Amino acid sequence: MKRIIYSLVGIAFFLVIFTKANAQNLANYNLNLQNPVLYNPAYTVDDSWLKAFANTHIQWLDFEGAPRINTFGAYLNPNEKMGFGISVVNATQGLTTSNNLSLSYGYKAKFGDEHFLNLGLGLGALIDKLNVNKIGFSDMTDPTVSDNPFDQTSFTASFGLAYVNKNIELQVVMPQLYERKKTNMYTIASLGYNYQATDAWALKPVVSMRGVKTTPWQFDFSVMATYMEKFILQGGYRTNNSFVAGVGMAAKNYTLAYAYQMENSYISNAAKGTHEIQLVLRLSKKEKKAEPKEVKEQLVKGSLKSKDNGTPLDAHMKVVDDKGNVVYDGDVKGTFDLELLPGKYIAYFTGNKILNKTEKFEVKAGKDVFLSVEAKEVNPDRTFDLGIVNFETAKATIKDDESFKVLDKLVEIMKEYTELSVEIQGHTDNVGDAAANLTLSQNRANVCRDYVVSKGIDASRVKAMGYGQTKPIVENDTPENRAKNRRTEFKIVD
């Protein structure tokens, strides 16, 4: 790729350095926004497989001797990186006629999906002719006619680049880089921005300048609007004191466009406006239908273990593909062994002894998959043990750092299992007044809930409930048993 870029730039540089510069006039195409290859050979590379167009530019209607330009072109893109083109330009102005046959080559260097550089080079032959028949000479052997210095054939070259980065489009073109045995440094530069205003409307404002050191620079300010990729409107102002308006319509593979240029200078008193019409044909390359390849199922093996101690766990497993279809629904006992087609899947593990676990995975062609799934164990009554939360005697004040670490474990679990809701339960022994114990257990559960919420857990996921001495897990007949009944539990809320 670099070799091609250097070659194109090198040829253009050679033509500039080793020949003498001279400025020439160039027609102001008015539909180049819709068909940039009119000026820029860099757009020989196109999204279409085949593109052909015809353009007629009639300047200053009813003004005798005014320029008339007919342009025809065809461009072939064998792949997305390069294109080849041929164009014929027939131009008449006054007593002179010029015919230019040019071959062009374009190359696209891609740096990303929306970041690329187009380079283009055109080489051709220009035939200039003086129409002596219009002068009225009676003697065609007169040396003035027979030795006509205006009739000549010369080599031509043009060079252009287009740099696109996302919505920004920059063009630099030297359309007459070498012509009539001289270098012409006439340059066109433009900066455009492609903006998708709505789902239906796309806008492209463009600022361009053209000229050479020895002539005044001309600036164009234009906007092109496209509706539903079918209807085109354009308008602009040129600092040579003229206004341009254009319309276009695309249907299937064709685009028909018309532009009108209104002069606001002395020429408007002697001639009507400038007209331009253009027809573009685009054909996309038909993609061959790929023969369906045999898709084989891949082995998906895995294990389900306790996150606490690594022991195998039993659970129910359901696997869903990216379209929502259930491809497996069954029980697993520590391990599982499946065969699945390539694709993306989600596995759901549920059960009375684990916190519900979700595992996303992808199966690729030719590669087996091994999943190592860890789940948090819970008790059969849907509670889980994280440790003891100690309180000051007869108070709802957390006693030590170890107790806060227990609550931090709960926060960590709830952040991992974002759909988990928990009831924090406070329990006491049977020592003291039952009503007072109920109030104390509620206050202690509230303190735990407030701490968990302060760590970023949504309050709607955490419920606090005090049960006092109503739910002992052992008899309150010994100091040891009463200590077991004074507890804080965490229960899953389904």
C-alpha positions as CSV (number, residue, x, y, z in Angstrom):
1,M,0.0,0.0,0.0
2,K,2.8,2.5,0.9
3,R,4.5,1.7,-2.4
4,I,1.4,2.7,-4.4
5,I,0.9,5.9,-2.4
6,Y,4.5,6.9,-2.8
7,S,4.4,6.2,-6.6
8,L,1.3,8.4,-7.2
9,V,2.7,11.3,-5.1
10,G,6.1,10.9,-6.7
11,I,4.8,11.2,-10.2
12,A,2.9,14.3,-9.4
13,F,5.9,15.8,-7.7
14,F,8.1,15.1,-10.7
15,L,5.7,16.9,-13.0
16,V,5.7,19.9,-10.7
17,I,9.4,20.2,-10.2
18,F,10.8,19.5,-13.6
19,T,8.5,21.6,-15.8
20,K,7.7,25.3,-16.0
21,A,4.5,26.6,-14.3
22,N,1.7,28.3,-16.2
23,A,-1.9,29.1,-15.3
24,Q,-4.9,28.0,-17.4
25,N,-8.6,28.6,-17.1
26,L,-10.8,25.8,-16.0
27,A,-14.5,25.4,-16.3
28,N,-16.6,25.8,-13.2
29,Y,-18.6,22.6,-13.0
30,N,-21.7,23.1,-10.9
31,L,-22.6,19.5,-10.2
32,N,-19.2,18.4,-8.8
33,L,-20.7,18.1,-5.3
34,Q,-22.9,15.3,-6.6
35,N,-20.1,13.8,-8.8
36,P,-16.7,14.8,-7.5
37,V,-14.8,12.8,-10.1
38,L,-15.5,15.7,-12.6
39,Y,-12.5,17.4,-11.0
40,N,-10.8,14.8,-8.8
41,P,-9.3,11.6,-10.1
42,A,-9.0,10.4,-6.5
43,Y,-12.7,9.5,-6.8
44,T,-11.9,7.0,-9.5
45,V,-12.3,4.7,-6.5
46,D,-16.0,4.4,-5.8
47,D,-18.4,2.3,-3.8
48,S,-19.9,1.1,-7.1
49,W,-18.5,-1.7,-9.2
50,L,-19.2,0.3,-12.4
51,K,-20.0,4.0,-12.8
52,A,-20.6,5.9,-16.0
53,F,-21.8,9.5,-16.4
54,A,-22.5,12.2,-19.0
55,N,-22.4,15.9,-18.2
56,T,-23.2,18.9,-20.4
57,H,-22.2,22.4,-19.2
58,I,-23.5,25.3,-21.2
59,Q,-22.1,28.5,-20.0
60,W,-23.8,31.9,-20.6
61,L,-26.6,30.8,-22.7
62,D,-27.2,32.9,-25.9
63,F,-23.7,34.4,-25.6
64,E,-21.8,33.7,-28.8
65,G,-18.5,32.0,-28.3
66,A,-19.2,31.1,-24.7
67,P,-17.8,27.8,-23.3
68,R,-19.6,24.5,-24.0
69,I,-18.3,21.4,-22.3
70,N,-19.4,17.8,-22.8
71,T,-17.9,15.3,-20.4
72,F,-18.3,11.5,-20.5
73,G,-16.7,9.0,-18.1
74,A,-16.7,5.4,-17.1
75,Y,-15.0,3.9,-14.1
76,L,-14.4,0.3,-13.0
77,N,-13.6,-0.8,-9.4
78,P,-12.4,-4.4,-9.3
79,N,-12.1,-4.2,-5.6
80,E,-12.7,-1.6,-2.8
81,K,-9.0,-0.4,-2.9
82,M,-8.5,0.6,-6.5
83,G,-10.4,1.9,-9.5
84,F,-9.7,2.5,-13.2
85,G,-11.4,5.1,-15.4
86,I,-11.6,6.7,-18.8
87,S,-13.0,10.1,-19.6
88,V,-13.6,12.2,-22.7
89,V,-14.0,16.0,-22.5
90,N,-15.1,18.0,-25.5
91,A,-14.8,21.8,-25.0
92,T,-15.6,24.6,-27.4
93,Q,-14.9,28.3,-26.7
94,G,-14.9,30.9,-29.4
95,L,-13.0,29.6,-32.4
96,T,-11.2,26.8,-30.5
97,T,-12.2,23.2,-29.8
98,S,-10.4,20.9,-27.4
99,N,-10.8,17.2,-27.0
100,N,-9.1,15.5,-24.0
101,L,-9.0,11.7,-23.6
102,S,-7.7,10.7,-20.2
103,L,-7.1,7.4,-18.3
104,S,-7.2,7.6,-14.5
105,Y,-6.2,5.3,-11.6
106,G,-7.3,5.7,-8.0
107,Y,-6.2,4.0,-4.8
108,K,-7.9,3.9,-1.4
109,A,-5.7,3.5,1.7
110,K,-8.0,2.6,4.6
111,F,-7.0,3.4,8.2
112,G,-10.4,2.4,9.7
113,D,-14.1,2.0,8.9
114,E,-14.5,5.8,8.6
115,H,-10.9,6.9,8.0
116,F,-9.3,6.7,4.6
117,L,-7.2,8.5,2.0
118,N,-7.9,8.4,-1.8
119,L,-5.2,9.2,-4.3
120,G,-5.7,9.6,-8.0
121,L,-3.7,10.2,-11.1
122,G,-5.0,11.0,-14.6
123,L,-2.9,10.8,-17.8
124,G,-4.1,11.6,-21.3
125,A,-3.9,13.4,-24.6
126,L,-5.2,16.8,-25.4
127,I,-6.0,17.8,-29.0
128,D,-6.5,21.6,-29.6
129,K,-7.9,22.8,-32.9
130,L,-8.7,26.2,-34.3
131,N,-11.9,26.2,-36.3
132,V,-10.7,28.2,-39.3
133,N,-14.0,27.5,-41.1
134,K,-15.7,30.0,-38.8
135,I,-13.2,32.8,-39.7
136,G,-14.2,32.9,-43.4
137,F,-10.9,32.4,-45.2
138,S,-11.3,31.8,-48.9
139,D,-7.8,30.5,-49.5
140,M,-7.1,27.6,-47.3
141,T,-3.5,27.5,-48.6
142,D,-2.8,30.8,-47.0
143,P,0.1,30.3,-44.5
144,T,-1.9,31.9,-41.8
145,V,-4.2,28.9,-42.1
146,S,-1.9,26.1,-43.2
147,D,0.7,27.0,-40.5
148,N,-1.9,27.4,-37.8
149,P,0.0,27.4,-34.5
150,F,-3.1,26.7,-32.4
151,D,-3.5,23.1,-33.7
152,Q,-1.5,20.8,-31.5
153,T,-1.6,17.6,-29.5
154,S,-0.1,17.4,-26.1
155,F,0.3,15.2,-23.1
156,T,-1.9,15.9,-20.0
157,A,-1.8,14.9,-16.3
158,S,-4.0,15.6,-13.3
159,F,-3.6,14.7,-9.7
160,G,-6.0,14.7,-6.7
161,L,-6.4,13.4,-3.2
162,A,-9.4,13.0,-0.9
163,Y,-8.9,12.5,2.9
164,V,-11.9,11.4,4.9
165,N,-12.0,11.1,8.7
166,K,-15.5,10.2,9.9
167,N,-17.6,13.2,8.8
168,I,-14.8,15.5,7.6
169,E,-13.9,15.4,3.9
170,L,-10.8,17.3,2.5
171,Q,-10.0,17.4,-1.2
172,V,-6.9,18.9,-3.0
173,V,-6.9,18.7,-6.8
174,M,-4.6,19.8,-9.5
175,P,-6.8,19.1,-12.6
176,Q,-4.4,20.6,-15.1
177,L,-1.1,19.6,-13.5
178,Y,0.5,19.2,-16.9
179,E,-1.1,20.5,-20.1
180,R,0.0,22.0,-23.4
181,K,3.7,21.2,-22.6
182,K,3.6,23.3,-19.4
183,T,2.9,22.7,-15.8
184,N,-0.3,24.4,-14.5
185,M,-0.4,24.9,-10.8
186,Y,-4.1,25.7,-10.8
187,T,-5.4,24.1,-7.6
188,I,-8.8,23.4,-6.2
189,A,-9.1,22.7,-2.4
190,S,-12.3,22.0,-0.5
191,L,-13.4,21.1,3.0
192,G,-16.7,19.5,3.6
193,Y,-18.6,18.1,6.5
194,N,-21.2,15.2,6.2
195,Y,-23.9,15.7,8.8
196,Q,-26.9,13.4,9.3
197,A,-29.4,15.9,10.5
198,T,-32.3,13.4,10.9
199,D,-33.1,9.9,9.8
200,A,-34.3,11.3,6.5
201,W,-32.1,14.4,5.9
202,A,-28.4,14.5,5.3
203,L,-26.5,17.8,5.0
204,K,-23.1,18.6,3.5
205,P,-21.7,22.2,3.8
206,V,-18.6,22.7,1.7
207,V,-16.1,25.6,1.4
208,S,-13.8,25.5,-1.5
209,M,-11.1,27.7,-3.1
210,R,-9.5,27.6,-6.5
211,G,-6.8,29.5,-8.4
212,V,-3.1,30.0,-8.8
213,K,-0.5,32.6,-7.7
214,T,-0.9,34.7,-10.9
215,T,-4.7,34.9,-10.8
216,P,-7.3,35.9,-8.1
217,W,-8.5,33.1,-5.9
218,Q,-12.2,32.2,-6.2
219,F,-14.1,30.9,-3.2
220,D,-17.3,28.8,-3.2
221,F,-19.7,28.4,-0.3
222,S,-22.1,25.6,-0.9
223,V,-24.6,23.3,0.9
224,M,-26.0,20.0,-0.4
225,A,-29.0,18.4,1.2
226,T,-30.2,14.9,0.5
227,Y,-33.6,13.5,1.5
228,M,-34.0,9.7,1.9
229,E,-31.0,9.2,-0.4
230,K,-33.3,10.0,-3.3
231,F,-33.8,13.7,-3.6
232,I,-30.9,16.2,-3.7
233,L,-30.9,20.0,-3.3
234,Q,-27.9,22.2,-3.5
235,G,-27.2,25.9,-3.4
236,G,-24.1,28.1,-3.2
237,Y,-22.4,31.4,-3.8
238,R,-19.2,32.1,-5.7
239,T,-17.0,35.1,-5.1
240,N,-16.9,35.7,-8.9
241,N,-20.4,37.2,-8.1
242,S,-22.6,34.3,-9.1
243,F,-25.1,32.0,-7.5
244,V,-25.6,28.3,-8.1
245,A,-28.7,26.2,-7.4
246,G,-29.2,22.5,-8.3
247,V,-31.5,19.6,-7.9
248,G,-31.1,15.8,-8.3
249,M,-33.1,12.7,-8.2
250,A,-31.9,9.1,-7.7
251,A,-34.0,6.1,-9.0
252,K,-32.6,2.6,-8.7
253,N,-29.1,2.8,-10.4
254,Y,-29.6,6.2,-12.0
255,T,-29.1,9.8,-10.8
256,L,-30.3,12.7,-12.9
257,A,-29.3,16.2,-11.9
258,Y,-29.6,19.8,-13.1
259,A,-27.9,23.0,-12.0
260,Y,-28.4,26.7,-12.9
261,Q,-25.8,29.4,-12.4
262,M,-27.1,33.0,-12.2
263,E,-24.6,35.7,-12.9
264,N,-24.7,38.9,-10.8
265,S,-22.1,40.8,-12.9
266,Y,-21.7,42.6,-16.2
267,I,-22.0,39.3,-18.1
268,S,-25.6,39.1,-17.0
269,N,-26.5,42.0,-19.3
270,A,-25.3,40.2,-22.4
271,A,-26.2,36.5,-21.7
272,K,-28.6,34.3,-19.8
273,G,-27.5,32.0,-17.0
274,T,-25.3,28.9,-17.1
275,H,-27.0,25.5,-17.4
276,E,-25.6,22.0,-16.5
277,I,-27.3,18.6,-16.7
278,Q,-25.9,15.3,-15.7
279,L,-26.8,11.6,-15.8
280,V,-25.0,9.1,-13.6
281,L,-25.3,5.3,-13.8
282,R,-24.1,3.1,-11.0
283,L,-23.9,-0.7,-10.9
284,S,-23.0,-2.7,-7.8
285,K,-21.2,-5.9,-8.1
286,K,-23.5,-8.9,-7.5
287,E,-22.2,-10.9,-4.6
288,K,-22.0,-14.6,-5.2
289,K,-24.1,-16.5,-2.8
290,A,-21.8,-18.4,-0.5
291,E,-22.4,-22.1,-0.4
292,P,-23.7,-23.1,3.0
293,K,-21.0,-24.6,5.1
294,E,-21.6,-27.5,7.4
295,V,-21.9,-26.2,10.9
296,K,-20.8,-28.6,13.6
297,E,-21.7,-28.6,17.3
298,Q,-19.0,-28.0,19.7
299,L,-18.5,-29.6,23.1
300,V,-19.3,-27.4,26.1
301,K,-18.1,-28.8,29.4
302,G,-18.1,-27.2,32.8
303,S,-18.2,-27.4,36.5
304,L,-20.4,-25.7,39.2
305,K,-18.6,-25.2,42.5
306,S,-19.2,-23.4,45.8
307,K,-17.6,-19.9,45.9
308,D,-17.0,-20.4,49.6
309,N,-15.1,-23.8,49.7
310,G,-14.9,-25.1,46.1
311,T,-17.1,-28.1,46.6
312,P,-19.4,-29.3,43.7
313,L,-22.9,-28.0,43.8
314,D,-26.2,-29.3,42.5
315,A,-28.5,-26.9,40.6
316,H,-30.9,-26.5,37.7
317,M,-29.3,-25.2,34.5
318,K,-31.1,-23.5,31.6
319,V,-29.2,-22.3,28.5
320,V,-30.6,-19.7,26.1
321,D,-29.1,-18.6,22.7
322,D,-28.9,-14.9,21.5
323,K,-32.4,-15.2,20.0
324,G,-34.0,-16.3,23.2
325,N,-34.4,-19.9,22.3
326,V,-33.9,-22.4,25.1
327,V,-31.3,-25.0,23.9
328,Y,-30.8,-26.8,27.2
329,D,-33.0,-27.3,30.3
330,G,-31.9,-29.8,33.0
331,D,-30.3,-30.6,36.3
332,V,-26.5,-30.6,36.9
333,K,-24.7,-32.3,39.7
334,G,-21.4,-30.5,40.0
335,T,-20.5,-30.9,36.3
336,F,-22.2,-30.6,32.9
337,D,-21.5,-31.7,29.4
338,L,-23.4,-30.2,26.4
339,E,-23.0,-29.9,22.6
340,L,-24.0,-26.6,21.1
341,L,-23.7,-24.9,17.7
342,P,-21.4,-21.8,17.4
343,G,-23.0,-18.7,18.8
344,K,-23.5,-16.6,22.0
345,Y,-25.3,-18.1,25.0
346,I,-26.4,-17.3,28.5
347,A,-26.6,-20.1,31.2
348,Y,-28.9,-19.6,34.2
349,F,-28.1,-21.7,37.4
350,T,-30.9,-21.8,40.0
351,G,-31.6,-23.9,43.1
352,N,-32.6,-23.8,46.8
353,K,-29.0,-24.1,47.9
354,I,-27.3,-21.4,45.7
355,L,-27.8,-17.8,44.8
356,N,-29.1,-17.7,41.3
357,K,-26.1,-17.4,38.9
358,T,-25.9,-16.1,35.3
359,E,-23.0,-17.0,33.0
360,K,-22.5,-15.6,29.5
361,F,-20.3,-17.5,27.0
362,E,-19.6,-17.9,23.3
363,V,-19.1,-21.0,21.3
364,K,-16.7,-20.7,18.3
365,A,-16.4,-23.0,15.3
366,G,-13.8,-25.6,15.8
367,K,-13.2,-24.8,19.5
368,D,-14.5,-26.7,22.5
369,V,-15.5,-24.6,25.6
370,F,-14.9,-25.2,29.3
371,L,-16.7,-23.2,31.9
372,S,-15.8,-22.9,35.5
373,V,-18.8,-21.5,37.4
374,E,-18.8,-20.5,41.0
375,A,-22.0,-19.8,43.0
376,K,-22.7,-18.6,46.5
377,E,-24.1,-21.3,48.8
378,V,-27.3,-20.6,50.9
379,N,-29.1,-22.6,53.5
380,P,-32.2,-24.7,52.7
381,D,-34.4,-21.9,54.2
382,R,-32.9,-19.4,51.7
383,T,-30.6,-17.8,54.3
384,F,-26.9,-17.6,54.1
385,D,-24.2,-17.3,56.7
386,L,-21.7,-14.5,56.5
387,G,-20.6,-14.3,60.2
388,I,-21.8,-12.7,63.4
389,V,-22.8,-9.0,63.7
390,N,-22.1,-8.0,67.4
391,F,-23.9,-5.2,69.1
392,E,-23.4,-3.3,72.3
393,T,-25.4,-4.8,75.1
394,A,-29.1,-3.8,75.0
395,K,-28.2,-1.3,72.2
396,A,-28.5,-1.0,68.4
397,T,-24.9,0.0,68.1
398,I,-22.5,-2.2,66.0
399,K,-19.7,-3.3,68.4
400,D,-16.5,-4.0,66.4
401,D,-14.8,-4.0,63.0
402,E,-15.4,-7.7,62.5
403,S,-19.1,-7.0,62.4
404,F,-18.7,-4.4,59.7
405,K,-16.7,-6.9,57.7
406,V,-19.7,-9.2,57.7
407,L,-21.9,-6.5,56.3
408,D,-19.2,-5.6,53.7
409,K,-19.4,-9.2,52.5
410,L,-23.2,-8.7,52.0
411,V,-22.5,-5.5,50.0
412,E,-20.0,-7.4,47.8
413,I,-22.5,-10.2,47.1
414,M,-25.3,-7.8,46.3
415,K,-23.1,-5.9,43.9
416,E,-22.2,-9.1,42.1
417,Y,-25.8,-10.4,42.1
418,T,-27.5,-7.3,40.9
419,E,-31.0,-8.9,40.9
420,L,-30.7,-10.2,44.5
421,S,-32.9,-8.7,47.2
422,V,-32.3,-9.5,50.9
423,E,-34.2,-9.3,54.2
424,I,-31.9,-8.5,57.1
425,Q,-33.4,-10.3,60.1
426,G,-32.7,-9.4,63.8
427,H,-33.2,-12.1,66.5
428,T,-32.8,-12.1,70.3
429,D,-32.9,-14.7,73.1
430,N,-35.8,-14.9,75.6
431,V,-34.1,-12.9,78.4
432,G,-36.1,-9.7,79.3
433,D,-39.4,-8.3,78.1
434,A,-40.6,-9.8,74.8
435,A,-41.9,-6.4,73.4
436,A,-38.6,-4.7,74.3
437,N,-36.7,-7.6,72.6
438,L,-38.8,-7.1,69.4
439,T,-38.1,-3.4,69.3
440,L,-34.4,-4.0,69.9
441,S,-34.2,-6.6,67.1
442,Q,-35.9,-4.2,64.7
443,N,-33.6,-1.4,65.5
444,R,-30.5,-3.6,65.1
445,A,-31.8,-4.8,61.7
446,N,-32.4,-1.1,60.7
447,V,-28.8,-0.2,61.5
448,C,-27.5,-3.1,59.3
449,R,-29.8,-2.0,56.5
450,D,-28.7,1.6,56.7
451,Y,-25.1,0.6,56.5
452,V,-25.6,-1.6,53.4
453,V,-27.5,1.2,51.7
454,S,-24.7,3.7,52.5
455,K,-22.4,1.5,50.5
456,G,-24.3,1.9,47.3
457,I,-27.0,-0.8,47.4
458,D,-30.4,0.4,46.4
459,A,-32.7,0.7,49.4
460,S,-35.5,-1.2,47.5
461,R,-33.3,-4.3,47.5
462,V,-32.8,-4.3,51.3
463,K,-35.5,-5.0,53.9
464,A,-35.1,-4.9,57.7
465,M,-37.2,-7.0,59.9
466,G,-37.0,-7.6,63.7
467,Y,-38.4,-10.9,65.1
468,G,-37.3,-10.6,68.7
469,Q,-37.4,-13.9,70.5
470,T,-40.1,-15.5,68.2
471,K,-37.8,-17.6,66.0
472,P,-35.2,-19.4,68.1
473,I,-33.0,-21.9,66.3
474,V,-32.3,-23.8,69.6
475,E,-33.8,-23.9,73.1
476,N,-33.0,-21.0,75.3
477,D,-32.0,-23.3,78.2
478,T,-28.2,-22.6,78.4
479,P,-26.0,-19.6,78.0
480,E,-24.5,-21.2,74.9
481,N,-27.8,-21.7,73.2
482,R,-29.1,-18.2,74.1
483,A,-25.9,-16.9,72.4
484,K,-26.9,-18.8,69.2
485,N,-30.3,-17.3,69.2
486,R,-28.9,-13.8,69.5
487,R,-28.1,-13.5,65.8
488,T,-28.5,-11.5,62.5
489,E,-29.5,-13.5,59.4
490,F,-29.7,-12.6,55.7
491,K,-32.5,-14.2,53.8
492,I,-33.1,-14.1,50.1
493,V,-36.4,-12.4,49.0
494,D,-37.7,-13.9,45.9
